[in-house]
Amino acid sequence: MQTPTGTPRPITRYGSPVLHRRCAEVTDFDDVLARLVADMFASMYAANGVGLAANQIGVDARIFVVDCPDATGRHTVATVVNPVLHLPDQRELVTDSEGCLSVPGQHADLARCATATVTGFDVHGNAVRLDGTGTLARCFQHEVDHLDGLAYVDRLPAKLRKQILAASAEHPGVGVGAGTGTARDG
């Protein structure tokens, strides 16, 4: 799948207000949205990430993009606007390393559901449903958390969260952002 060319934007770091509140629903599926999505892909690729939420480039909108492998290694490249996360009733948790472009230079082990589904819309307003396993499932959960005002570090014990945030504050990032850990989510 080919993605449009966009302009990389600076990655918003943990602590910025836009990262700590629920993002606004998208109502207009127009050229402005298409340009934003192109910039999101460009920003994610420039930062060596596998996922990026709109608020990670300072935009208060419920959108995320991914270019991420599932458990079989198959890559999914997608945009999901106004995503709704669906987790299975019987939740098998998998603990794996997780990082965040908004908390550069750091990662920590975090348990997430082994499978996840997101529904929403593509950039044109067409309904989409994506099923994920492995890193892709983790990425869906990570990005929807961002759009709900949570970062992965908010799910960690307070002492570990403080250590990671302190270490990240000393990390300059790379380019417009920094991918970290095995799962370099946005």
Secondary structure, 3 states (H helix, E strand, C coil): CCCCCCCCCCCCCCCCHHHHCCCCCCCCCCHHHHHHHHHHHHHHHHCCCCEEEHHHHCCCCCEEEEEEECCCCCEEEEEEEEEEEECCCCCCEEEEEEEECCEEEEEEEEEEECEEEEEEECCCCCEEEEEEEHHHHHHHHHHHHHHCCCCHHHHCCHHHHHHHHHHHHCCCCECCECCCCCEEEC
